Amino acid sequence: MKLQFIRPAPIRKYAKENNRRIGKDFLYTLDNHISRLLAKAVSTHNGGKKTLDASVAGFVGIK
């Protein structure tokens, strides 16, 4: 399985700076979560606009 929406290097670097490690299963779960949020965002009606904006992000749970 390939990661589609995230780059692991910056995530691993951030975790390392905070004395943590990142497992492959965490990265796949995070990628899957982003995939589901994006799918929900693109299927949300935004008043006829094509551009996803902060109001859509707030609606789908991205704060």
N, C-alpha and C positions, 0 to 999 in steps of 0.2 A: 504494500500500500504506500502511496506517495502523498506527501503533504501538499495541499493545494493552495492554502491561503496564508500560511505563515512561514517565516524564515526562522529556523531553530537557533542560529548563531547569536542573534541579539538577545533572545530569550534566555539561552544558556548563560550568556555573559552577565545579564542582569541577575540571574539566580546566583551565579558564582560570586558576584559582588556582595550578595547578601548571605553568603555562606550556606548556600543550598545547591542541590543538584537537580537536574531535570531528567526524568525517565522518558523513554520513547512513548510509553502509554499516555503520559501526560500531554505530550506534544500532539499525538493523534486525537486525544479527547478535546484539546483546545481548538485544533483545526476543525473538528466536527462541530463544535459549538459555534464557531465563527460562520461555518457553512450554513447552519440552521438559522442564525440571526440574519445573515444576508438574504437567504431565501424568503424569510418573513418580511424583510424590508422591501424587497423588490415586488412582493405581491400586495403590499399595502397601498391603498388608494391615497394619493397625495394631492387631491384637488386638481387633477389633470396635469400636474408637473411631471416631467421626466427625470428631474434631478432629485436624488435622495439628499435630504438636508437634515439639520439637527432635529427638526420636529419629528421626522420619521424615526430617527435614531432613538429619540426619547420614547416614542410609541412602542418600539419593539424591545425596549429594555436596555438600551445602551445609554449610559449617563455620563 
